[in-house]
Amino acid sequence: MTLDVKTPVVSINPKAPEQDRIITAARHIHDGNLVIFPTETVYGIAADWANPLAMKRLREVKKRALDKPFSVMISQKELIRNYTSYDSPQLYKLIDKYWPGPLTVIVPTALGGSTIGIRIPDHPVALKLVQNAHCTIAAPSANFEGNPAPTTCEEALRDLDGLVDLAVDSGRVDIGMASTIVDFMFAKPKVVREGVIQQKDVDKVTQTKTILFVCTGNSCRSVMAEYLLRKMLKGREDVAIASAGTGVIFPTSASQEAVNVLRERDIDAQEHQSQAVTNMLLKKSDMIFVMTRSHREQVLERVPGVEKRVYLLGEFQGLPIKRESDLDISDPIGRSHVQYQECARMIQDCLEKIIQLI
């Protein structure tokens, strides 16, 4: 730092942030003070979003008009639910792709009537500050309105020296331009401030249809469904296909019989690794196909909001249903190769009808 500054400056290593210094800076934010800090895009000013006095002071320091809101930073994707009830798969596809990273999304607030900008920074120091402040952090760029956004702590202090309580110096930022802002209040997600993520990138992610197959262990039924549909839709770049299990704890390979049955259809699933069903997977999926009624209950217990996007795969068999249990596709695990073949045939019959909806 070459300036003779009035604001105290603390240096924090971006590759190995010193925890005691992180705690000091985080405590400043929690106590209602203003702190300059680095992100991967530009340097920002952190303030406690829920503290009226801190926010009033932040607005005065930024010289920002009353009708221009501040975005906030969170540390985990799932925490977005604390700020908005907006549950479009397009939103979750985009944040799953780009968070942590240089993306701010504008969504309606949980209470409605207004909007809020939210992002997760991809910078070790910023993330640790968000995690340790134990409050919601408002984080505009560390400059006066209209001035260039700062890429170093020194640049930030040219505007703000003496106006903030602490400055964290972690060297020059990686990107050097503000985050892309995508507004979800339009008919389709719209870039209202372009950064390294462009409208074409947003369109590609949000307009891709995501299909998810769910079983228990993600080793037999959902694997066969995923790989069979991949082959049937080969060349369709507008569709993303995945599978997961409600009972997966550790990643495992697909069952050997499932691999063998798929190999008979010239499909290689040898490298498949099971994954657990997560809220993010469910929320970003446009269509969720489960193998049994029990799987459907488990999915809806996790994320009730996806109810209209969950289907029993067996509903698409095209056969007369005598009993409700006929809708379940039974687990072939531990059974004969012939029974695996029958299970794969049943799944493929269902998929033949499903591809007409995709």
ABEGO torsion letter per residue (X at the ends): XABBBABBBBBBBAABBBAAAAAAAAAAAAAGBBBBBBBAABBBBBBBAABAAAAAAAAAAAGBBAABBBBBBBABAAAAAAABABABAAAAAAAAAAOBEBBBBBBBBAAEGBBBBBBBBBBAAAAAAAAAAGBBBBBBBBBBBGBBBBABAAAAAAAABGABABBBBAEBBAAGBBBBBBBAABABBBBABBBABBAAAAAAAAABBBBBBBBAAGABAAAAAAAAAAAAABGBAABBBBBBBAABABBBBBBAAAAAAAAAAGBBAAABBBBBBBAAAAAABABBBBABAAAAAAAAAABAAAAAABBBAAAAAGBBBABAAAABBBBABGBBAAAAAAAAAAAAAAAAAAAAAX
